[in-house]
Amino acid sequence: MDTNPSEHSRNESGAALLAETGAGDNAPPLSVSEISQALKRAVEQRFGHVRVKGEISGFKRAASGHCYMGLKDESAVIDGVIWKGQAARLAFVPEDGIEVIATGKLTTYPGRSKYQIVIERLEIAGEGALMQLLEQRRKALAAEGLFADDRKRRLPFLPRVIGVVTSPTGAVIRDILHRLADRMPSQVVLWPVIVQGEGAAEQVARAVTGFNAIGQGDAVPRPDLLIVARGGGSIEDLWAFNEEIVVRAIADSAIPVISAVGHETDTTLADFAADRRAPTPTAAAEIAVPVRAELLAMLAQASLRASTAIRRHVDRLAERAANVARLLPKRESLFTVQAQRVDELAERLPRVLGTRLELAQAFLARRADRLWPNLVHARIADGRTRLEGLSRLLDQLHPERPLERGYAKVTARDGATLVSATGVRKAKAVTLHFSDGAVDARVEEAGKAPYPKPRRKTNKPGQPGLFD
C-alpha cells in the first residue's frame, strides 16, 4: 500500500492536481493585484521619463476633459492619455494622422492589463507634420464652405469705427494707428489679446465674437470693420490663427474682417476665412480707409467735372435753341394778319359807336313822351296823403295816448303790465301810471264793487292792457 500523498495527487503525466509547496520553495504565489502593482512599479521606475514618436490614432476627448489616443508606427501601438489639466494647456488640438512626439512616463492600467503613456507634453514632430495638420484642417474647413467667395462681404468705404484685435504692447497696434492717422483719422477700439502661446486662440476668437455682440446703443461703439492682426513669426508663432475656433469666429462675424497676420509670405487659415487678407498690419490700415487728401482731391475733381458737364450741356441747349430759332418765321410776319385786323376794327369802331348812340337817343326820345309832369305830381300827392294817414293811425295807437283821456296803466313793481284782477291781487303792490306821472298803490281785498265790472278793451298782442 502506497502511503505517499504526493504520488496520489499527480496523474499519469506527472501534473499535480493540488498546489503544493515543496521543501526549500521560497517563491510563494502572488495575487493578481500584487503582480499588477509590481509590474506598475517596475515600468514606472524604468520608464519614468520617455519621449515617444508616433502617429495619433483614435483621438477622443471624454466628457471629463481627459483625452485618450493611440500612438502607432508601422508595427506597434501604445495607448496614451492626457489628463484634463494638461489637455487644457496643449498648444494645438490633436487630430488623427498627425505625427507627434509625446513626452511623459509609462505606466500600466491594471484593469485591462495594458501599459500606456501618461502624456505631459505633446508636440508636432517637425514642420512637415505641422504642415500636414494645417493642410488637413484647411481641406476640412473648406469642405464646409467657410472659405467660399460668396461668403465674403464688401468692406465699408469709409468706416466710422474700426475694431482691432491684437496685442496692446506690440508694434502692430502702433503701426496701425500711425497709418490710420496719416490716411484718414478714425475712431479705433482695441480688444487686447495675446497672439501666440497657450490660450491665444481662445482670446482672439472671444474678441471677434465680443465685437459682434456690441449693440448700437452700447457705451462702446460698435465697429464698422474689424482688423485681426499680429506681426510675423514662424509657423508655430502663428499657429493660434490656424486654430478652428479662430477660423469659425471670423467666418461667422457679421462685421467685415481684414486678416493681417504675419508678413507677406505668411498664410494662415484666418486669412482664408476673412473677407479680405492684408499682407501686413500696416497694409490692413491702408485697405481699411482711403487717403483723406486723395479723397478731397477726387471730390474736387468730380465737382470740376460736374461743373464742366453742366456748362457743356447748357451750351448745347443754347445752340439747339438758336438753331430752332433760325427755322422759325420772323416776328413781324407772325403778326401781320392780326395787325391788319386791328387796323380794320379801329376804323369800324367809330362808325359802330355812332350808330349805337343814334339808336339810343331815338329810344330815349320815344320813352320821354310818356313822362307827363301832371302824372308824376299826382302820384307824389297820393303817396303823401297815404303817409299822413299812417302817421295819424300810429299816433292813435301809441301806448301812452289813452292816458291823456283819463285811463291808467297798472304795472307790478318789477315793471310787468297787469291786465287782470287776478294778476293785481297776486302782485299785492302795484304802480298806477297816468299821463302826468305814476303813483304806487297797495292792493286790498274789498267787497263787491258798487260799480259795474270794467269792460276790457281788446288790444293787440304785446300792447298794454287798457280799461274803459
Secondary structure, DSSP 8 states (H G I E B T S, - for coil): ----HHHHTB-TTS-BSS----TT-------HHHHHHHHHHHHHHHTSSEEEEEEEEEEEE-TTS-EEEEEE-SS-EEEEEE-HHHHTT-SS---TT-EEEEEEEEEEETTTTEEEEEEEEEEESSHHHHHHHHHHHHHHHHHTTTT-GGG-----SS-SEEEEEE-SSSHHHHHHHHHHHHH---EEEEEE---SSTTHHHHHHHHHHHHHH--TTSSS---SEEEEEE----TTTTGGGGSHHHHHHHHT-SS-EEEEESSTT---HHHHHSSEE-SSHHHHHHHHS--HHHHHHHHHHHHHHHHHHHHHHHHHHHHHHHHHHHHS--HHHHTHHHHHHHHHHHHHHHHHHHHHHHHHHHHHHHHHTT--HHHHHHHHHHHHHHHHHHHHHHHHT-TTGGGGGT--EEEETTS-B--SHHHHHHHSEEEEEETTEEEEEE----SS-SS----B----TTS---B-
